[in-house]
Amino acid sequence: MTHTDRILDLLQDGPMSRGEIAKCLGLPGKKTQWVLVNMRDKGLVELIGEGRFSRWCLPDQAPNQVADLVAQHEQTAVARYLSGAL
């Protein structure tokens, strides 16, 4: 089984950081990064987020950022107050 196949299997459960993937595969971080970047170039995975908060995921798992922002807005106390929920 190739590193690509193993990463695709891991990401079936949801987004993971590069460090988490490296730890699960027992690979050095730089090798894992190289494989992930090659996979991204082929359209097999996507990178979401920035910096240390970034996560790798399968293309169909990438969150809808607009929906996420709406959900965050709906959870604020001000939004609940204005909607009459409080």
TAWOKA-V899273 format. One record per backbone hydrogen bond with DSSP energy under -0.5 kcal/mol. CO is the residue of the C=O (numbers start at 0). NH is the residue of the N-H. E is the energy in kcal/mol with one decimal. If there is no record, write none. Layout:
<<CO,NH,E> <CO,NH,E>>
//
This chain:
<<1,5,-2.2> <2,6,-2.5> <3,7,-2.5> <4,8,-2.1> <5,9,-2.1> <6,10,-2.5> <8,11,-1.0> <9,12,-1.3> <10,13,-1.1> <15,55,-3.6> <16,20,-2.2> <17,21,-2.8> <18,22,-2.3> <19,23,-2.3> <20,24,-2.2> <21,25,-1.6> <21,26,-1.8> <27,31,-2.2> <28,32,-2.6> <29,33,-2.2> <30,34,-2.3> <31,35,-2.6> <32,36,-2.6> <33,37,-2.1> <34,38,-2.3> <35,39,-2.5> <36,40,-2.4> <37,41,-1.2> <38,43,-2.7> <38,44,-0.6> <39,42,-1.4> <43,58,-0.6> <45,47,-0.5> <45,56,-2.5> <47,54,-2.9> <49,52,-1.7> <50,53,-1.8> <54,47,-3.2> <55,15,-2.2> <56,45,-3.0> <57,60,-2.1> <57,61,-0.6> <58,61,-0.8> <62,64,-0.9> <63,67,-2.2> <64,68,-2.2> <65,69,-2.3> <66,70,-2.4> <67,71,-2.3> <68,72,-2.3> <69,73,-2.5> <70,74,-0.9> <71,74,-0.5> <71,75,-0.5> <72,75,-1.2> <75,79,-2.1> <76,80,-2.6> <77,81,-2.9> <78,82,-1.7> <79,84,-2.1> <79,85,-0.9> <80,83,-1.3>>
//
